[in-house]
Amino acid sequence: MEQQSFQVLLPPDLDLELRRYFYTVAKEAVDQVRIETSLNKEIFRLGEACEYLSCSRSTLKKFIREKGLKVSVIGDCQFIRKEELTRFIKEHEV
């Protein structure tokens, strides 16, 4: 089956609006895939742990410093196991 194509000419303002719309939709889809992919990991860097917990980095640092959230340090990198985040959340249920 032969594929047919056609071209639509739009006014410049509508063309720009449509391009922006498609860019926004594509960017949101890519961002969502990135988030979902990172949430399926077993070990998080601090930034990923913040996304998982939906908290700021300063709040996460406070949890580490003051609330006993355990962190693994390898060189200059800090990691938190997903299992540790789950434990921490359950431990602080009210």
N, C-alpha and C positions, 0 to 999 in steps of 0.2 A: 504494500500500500504506500503510495507516494504521499509524502508529508507536504502540506501546503502551508504557506506563511503569508502574512499580510502586515501591512504597516499602517499605523494610525498616527496622524499628525495632530498634536495637541497644542493649544496656546502655551506659550512659555511659562506662565504662572501656574497653570494646571500641571504641566509636565514636571516642574520643580516640586510642586506639592505631592504629586504621585511618587516621585523618586524618594522624597523624604519619608513618606509613609512606608514604602517598601523597605527602606533602610532601617527604619525604626522597628518594624515587624521582624526583620531578619536579625537585628542586633538583640532584641528581646529573646528570640528563640535561642540564639547562640549563648547568651548569658544564662538562660535557664538550664541549658544542657551542661554548661560549665559548673553551675551550682549543684545540679543533680549528680554529676560525675564526682565532684569533690565530696559530697555527702555520703557516697558509697565507699569511701576509703576507710581503712581501719586505723590509720595513723594520720593525724593532722598537724600541719604547721600552725602557729598561733593565729594567723589570719583566717585560715580555714576553720579553726575551732571557733573563732568569733562568728563566722557565718553560720556554723552548725548550731550554736547557742543563740544566735540573733542578739549578740551583745557587742559592745565596743571593745577595742583592745584594752583600754584603761580598766574597764570592768573585768575583763579576763585576767589582767595582771593583778587586780585586787583579789580575785578568787584564788589565784596562785599564792600571793603573799599572805593574805589574811584568813582564807577559808580552807587552805590545805589541798587545793587542786594539785595533783601530782603532774610534774612535767619531766620529760627525759631531755637531757642536754647532751648533745654530741657536737663538740667543737663550739662554734658560735650559733648553732641551730638548736631551737627548742621544739619539741614535739609533744603532743598529747594523744594518748590512745583513745579511740572512740569509746572503748569499754570504760575508761576512766571518766570520761565526760558523762556517760550514762549513770555510773555509780554516783558521781558527784550530784547530779540532778536528783536522783532518787533519795540520796542522803539529806537533801535540803527541801524535801516535800513538807508541806504544812497541812 
